[in-house]
Amino acid sequence: MSESRIPKPVLRGLHNATIKKNLIVSSVLCTIAVVAMKVMHNDPKVRDYAEFYKTYDADKAFQRMKNAGLLQSVKN
């Protein structure tokens, strides 16, 4: 029976190597999260606001609120 020895673990610099790996992984995941948030949340919101204000008429909205009696400082 041949006797095989288990090699010693390399512990020198292990903490620094682990930190480097974790920083790289966290940077990649943060970048993916930021891009996903921009594409899935911010871009549609900006597009919806732009679409709303293309047809928004402030004077018409003011007259509608005035006629409904919502404005206390404006007489009907």
Buried (B, 14 or more C-beta within 10 A) or exposed (E): EEEEEEEEEEEEEEEEEEEEEEEEEEEEEEEEEEEEEEEEEEEEEEEEEEEEEEEEEEEEEEEEEEEEEEEEEEEE
